[in-house]
């Protein structure tokens, strides 16, 4: 049963037994390997062993297994195994109820810890902590596990953990400790504020200072706004001034350049005006004459048309002459007279007459052709009939007489029937023969048994002979043997042949029917044959009694029938040809009459139109064609003469205009030679005359026009110069001034002014651009400054950082206040509780020193970290621990630990006390006294005293007696 | 000054304590969008004031001091002010300005060379009076006087007298009227009787940041004495919480007919005090805080909110809350949830002043370490935190920290609060709280 370690459990503990170490088992630890000690009991146990027996190793082993291995291997107490074995081991513990626990700890794997509860179940670290009264390694090492080194200083006991555990009993068993709380608060304090740098407040303070610097800079820049604006305004004015100056210089340069350029125009205008003054203007007559220039132009434009008209006119004259000649020739061909008059009359219509004549002529021609055709057909049919009669008429009449076709056909039928009957007779006769044969065979079958017997006999003889022959052959009488063998063979064949006659036996049920029906039919057939032969006589001769003979008769009859039929066909064709010849002759006569009527109609037509009635149709058609052609030529001649009249009028109009204009212009020339033109003669003016007249008029008017054009062009050029000047100089007062300047013509002056202005302008533009840049930069800065939120941003940042700093300081105050309260409380608690510890320690120390010192006092350092101990003598004299002899000081510190252990036991658990050769520096008396105190302490605690001094072991044993002490001997290790 | 508005009835707008372009106090960190909005807030609020005057066709605007926060008047603020007043002047609306203790005449610098035509800035030598006319008739006479320097201790109100003639008599003054809320610095101290005694119609005051009407009632004969409060809140202090803006004064037949408080602020400060007694866990605290803030934001009329939470009461959640980083995590979580929306909701901080669930009185009666600790704290409370105690608490710290800590403890009741918090912190560390 594990003793509860919660507050309030102390009473139960006091009633129980102290927890003690029952046994230890070392797997590997320092020089010890595979070592077990099982004799550890309650009370005081002296573990006696020589040097290098491993006492200090056991001392460190207990601490390592119960509280954990030192974190660093370099720690002397880590004690890695020297002689092998797994680093660590097990300790058996008895709790307050006497129940066994096992604690096993090894460095590997992962600082392995195993706690086994009394019931065998697996425990953990917290179980172990409770088993050990909540003590940690610092407390254990400071109070319960003491070696000689520990007795030379008080450091361990002054740690917060020890002080707290000893003095602050109300905190024991709680989840946290005041020391840890103070450590956490210290850590928090450090995070918030540090003496120099690193804390939140330090950082905020640094940032705040930097932000304030930035803010000051931003404000300074902001304050420059007014002066900067004034500067920018000044730059703006400067820009305006320089721009105006540059404009003036630019204007002067522009004027000077303009004057130089415009002066060339002025000079050109002056030359044009001079030329204009030399060009005279037209008088009234010239102007009127010039006004007729379009008329001349019109005539000139008509000239080519006039030429074409003249050519056409001449062509028409030639055409008219040609047509007249052909008319005269045709008239003479037609012979003149009425016929020609007919052609020239209005009522003559060649096309209608032609249309009327054409069917009449065609009628005549067609009937004449038909008459000729009919006559030809009649002649050909007559000729054909004659030829046919000549070819067949002889055969039909002069050859042997051929019966009529019908008779031949009838004969043929009879012959064919006769042949069928003759064939039937042959069949019937073969049938009767077969029947007779079968009857013979049937008789033979009835004789078969006797044949079989005979065959058997023959076969037997043949067999005997064959055997005999074989014997003879074997007896070298071959010829005889062979002969017998042949004989045997012959007899065998005979036997087989006789026996085979059985195969000719009729089959059952194949008994032939009665022969009487066939014989009757045969008789009927023979009768019919006789009847037919009688009918065919004389055609059916003896040959007519056999099938072959009848067949020959049939062939013969068929030949006759064929000849008879061909002869009948030829006769029909002759008859037909004669019929056709007769019909054609008759048709020719009819058509001849029709032709005669057509010719009469044609003659009537000729007579009606005034032509010779004796003319044939073709002749009539020719005459009508000639008349029509004559009429066409007469009509063409009329048209040509009309066109000649029109052309003549046009030519006359042109010539009239020409003469009229020539008269006005005053050109006599060639036109004057023929002023009448066509009007005065049959021919128009020659083209050369017309062209010469036009050329002369054109020359006169052209000169006038040239004068006018030249003057106009000069005027336009002057106007163009003026426009150019106006565009260059513009309008207004300044333009007038420039014109005056131009009139002066001071070119050199202008050039000098241009050079001056160019130089000035270059400088001004440079200054202007610089001023503009400065102004823009200034304006930009000004605008940026006006827009800038730097000041409020840094102000805000400063505020934030100050707030951050304030918050950090507030937190720091609270944390520090909490720490101060904890520290003050702990100190007070220590002051209030300490006397009980000191009283116990003082009692031990008084006993050890045999009354030389009676009280103890502890003085805390100002920061509470390093207390000092003073010992009081009975006379009240205080001796500081550091002033005591070494042995006495060690006795004092040992007594203090005993007092602390008892106080711990009082409030919690009497943990085992382990002492490693702590008595060696004591004198014998003090050793004995200390031994007695240890025996007393062993009443509540298990005390393990490790020593290498046998006399000390004896001393302790003597002090405690066998019942209270026990000695365990340790052997020196390898 | 001649105005173009016709008729006898008119309104004017009264604002004060603009503190243009000044930083916000008490906020330790902000997201970029929040920082930008806070920097613009006072300027935007002034733009809203100008828009208000224009929309109401006000006869004039009075600004009763503290246009700026101090001698370091921001350039941006001056140009923005100039721009707004030019808009008003262009619209025929006059502006009357007095300087207060934060922007006295002698301090600061001015980027403004010339004011718009209808702007009148009162000097500090003596009270001046300016008539406001419309169609040849005097609508009102506005009197005012500026601070020459920051600390003006004389009662400037005594320099005002009722002017002869018709029209509303308006006084513009930056002063501290005895009995006014918030306990502001007693510059130009005066009493309500001082003001009433002059016989003016309306005292347009500035200085106190909480809006308050100290005197006057519709139809009454007493002078109206009005603090309009500041235009835009500047910190999470109690006087800066809630709506901030200007007062529109409606005048009928030459008398003040009604007052209307019109909010002009763009960012509003909210203090959420949450009693966590009934809450078991931080998640519940978070949920209730988020819910309460969302509800406030919805009621803010499109304005952004800066929220500070204060957790009070005794709660089991205290143990969780006091753990390192928990409050920071809670704050971050709430900020993340709010996000960068417009209008925004910014969680400034969370003050955990809730108590552990343990009973200190019971502890005090015990006989253990906790009882001893409470006893030690009680003793410290009795003697107070003097220089020695502060030295013990602080240990070795930079001078600036020591100076700041001393300054913080000078605040009234700060020592007691510190000791109380220290006890709780110590007990928290001992994990005795539950």
HADDOCK unambig.tbl for C-alpha pairs under 7 A between the chains (distance, minus, plus):
assign (segid A and resid 170 and name CA) (segid B and resid 368 and name CA) 5.31 0.50 0.50
assign (segid A and resid 170 and name CA) (segid B and resid 369 and name CA) 6.06 0.50 0.50
assign (segid A and resid 171 and name CA) (segid B and resid 369 and name CA) 6.73 0.50 0.50
assign (segid A and resid 176 and name CA) (segid B and resid 430 and name CA) 5.77 0.50 0.50
assign (segid A and resid 176 and name CA) (segid B and resid 431 and name CA) 6.87 0.50 0.50
assign (segid A and resid 177 and name CA) (segid B and resid 430 and name CA) 6.48 0.50 0.50
assign (segid A and resid 178 and name CA) (segid B and resid 430 and name CA) 6.39 0.50 0.50
assign (segid A and resid 181 and name CA) (segid B and resid 429 and name CA) 5.24 0.50 0.50
assign (segid A and resid 181 and name CA) (segid B and resid 430 and name CA) 6.03 0.50 0.50
assign (segid A and resid 193 and name CA) (segid B and resid 397 and name CA) 6.81 0.50 0.50
assign (segid A and resid 194 and name CA) (segid B and resid 397 and name CA) 6.06 0.50 0.50
assign (segid A and resid 195 and name CA) (segid B and resid 396 and name CA) 5.68 0.50 0.50
assign (segid A and resid 195 and name CA) (segid B and resid 397 and name CA) 4.41 0.50 0.50
assign (segid A and resid 195 and name CA) (segid B and resid 398 and name CA) 5.42 0.50 0.50
assign (segid A and resid 196 and name CA) (segid B and resid 398 and name CA) 6.52 0.50 0.50
assign (segid A and resid 222 and name CA) (segid B and resid 75 and name CA) 5.98 0.50 0.50
assign (segid A and resid 225 and name CA) (segid B and resid 111 and name CA) 6.79 0.50 0.50
assign (segid A and resid 226 and name CA) (segid B and resid 111 and name CA) 5.68 0.50 0.50
assign (segid A and resid 786 and name CA) (segid B and resid 75 and name CA) 6.52 0.50 0.50
assign (segid A and resid 786 and name CA) (segid B and resid 76 and name CA) 5.69 0.50 0.50
assign (segid A and resid 787 and name CA) (segid B and resid 76 and name CA) 6.52 0.50 0.50
assign (segid A and resid 791 and name CA) (segid B and resid 74 and name CA) 6.75 0.50 0.50
assign (segid A and resid 792 and name CA) (segid B and resid 21 and name CA) 6.21 0.50 0.50
assign (segid A and resid 792 and name CA) (segid B and resid 22 and name CA) 6.32 0.50 0.50
assign (segid A and resid 792 and name CA) (segid B and resid 23 and name CA) 6.21 0.50 0.50
assign (segid A and resid 792 and name CA) (segid B and resid 39 and name CA) 6.37 0.50 0.50
assign (segid A and resid 793 and name CA) (segid B and resid 39 and name CA) 6.99 0.50 0.50
assign (segid A and resid 795 and name CA) (segid B and resid 23 and name CA) 5.54 0.50 0.50
assign (segid A and resid 796 and name CA) (segid B and resid 23 and name CA) 4.62 0.50 0.50
assign (segid A and resid 796 and name CA) (segid B and resid 24 and name CA) 6.35 0.50 0.50
assign (segid A and resid 799 and name CA) (segid B and resid 23 and name CA) 6.73 0.50 0.50
assign (segid A and resid 799 and name CA) (segid B and resid 24 and name CA) 6.95 0.50 0.50
assign (segid A and resid 799 and name CA) (segid B and resid 25 and name CA) 5.86 0.50 0.50
assign (segid A and resid 800 and name CA) (segid B and resid 27 and name CA) 5.55 0.50 0.50
assign (segid A and resid 800 and name CA) (segid B and resid 28 and name CA) 4.03 0.50 0.50
assign (segid A and resid 800 and name CA) (segid B and resid 29 and name CA) 5.75 0.50 0.50
assign (segid A and resid 801 and name CA) (segid B and resid 28 and name CA) 6.22 0.50 0.50
assign (segid A and resid 803 and name CA) (segid B and resid 26 and name CA) 5.61 0.50 0.50
assign (segid A and resid 803 and name CA) (segid B and resid 27 and name CA) 6.28 0.50 0.50
assign (segid A and resid 803 and name CA) (segid B and resid 28 and name CA) 4.97 0.50 0.50
assign (segid A and resid 804 and name CA) (segid B and resid 28 and name CA) 5.04 0.50 0.50
assign (segid A and resid 809 and name CA) (segid B and resid 401 and name CA) 6.66 0.50 0.50
assign (segid A and resid 809 and name CA) (segid B and resid 405 and name CA) 6.31 0.50 0.50
assign (segid A and resid 814 and name CA) (segid B and resid 418 and name CA) 6.02 0.50 0.50
assign (segid A and resid 814 and name CA) (segid B and resid 421 and name CA) 6.12 0.50 0.50
assign (segid A and resid 814 and name CA) (segid B and resid 422 and name CA) 4.89 0.50 0.50
assign (segid A and resid 815 and name CA) (segid B and resid 422 and name CA) 6.52 0.50 0.50
assign (segid A and resid 815 and name CA) (segid B and resid 425 and name CA) 6.86 0.50 0.50
assign (segid A and resid 816 and name CA) (segid B and resid 393 and name CA) 5.29 0.50 0.50
assign (segid A and resid 816 and name CA) (segid B and resid 394 and name CA) 6.34 0.50 0.50
assign (segid A and resid 817 and name CA) (segid B and resid 393 and name CA) 5.56 0.50 0.50
assign (segid A and resid 817 and name CA) (segid B and resid 419 and name CA) 6.75 0.50 0.50
assign (segid A and resid 817 and name CA) (segid B and resid 422 and name CA) 5.06 0.50 0.50
assign (segid A and resid 818 and name CA) (segid B and resid 422 and name CA) 4.26 0.50 0.50
assign (segid A and resid 818 and name CA) (segid B and resid 423 and name CA) 5.90 0.50 0.50
assign (segid A and resid 818 and name CA) (segid B and resid 425 and name CA) 5.76 0.50 0.50
assign (segid A and resid 818 and name CA) (segid B and resid 426 and name CA) 4.66 0.50 0.50
assign (segid A and resid 819 and name CA) (segid B and resid 426 and name CA) 6.80 0.50 0.50
assign (segid A and resid 820 and name CA) (segid B and resid 393 and name CA) 5.89 0.50 0.50
assign (segid A and resid 821 and name CA) (segid B and resid 373 and name CA) 6.37 0.50 0.50
assign (segid A and resid 821 and name CA) (segid B and resid 376 and name CA) 6.63 0.50 0.50
assign (segid A and resid 821 and name CA) (segid B and resid 377 and name CA) 6.50 0.50 0.50
assign (segid A and resid 822 and name CA) (segid B and resid 373 and name CA) 6.60 0.50 0.50
assign (segid A and resid 822 and name CA) (segid B and resid 426 and name CA) 6.63 0.50 0.50
assign (segid A and resid 825 and name CA) (segid B and resid 372 and name CA) 6.02 0.50 0.50
assign (segid A and resid 825 and name CA) (segid B and resid 373 and name CA) 5.23 0.50 0.50
assign (segid A and resid 825 and name CA) (segid B and resid 376 and name CA) 6.35 0.50 0.50
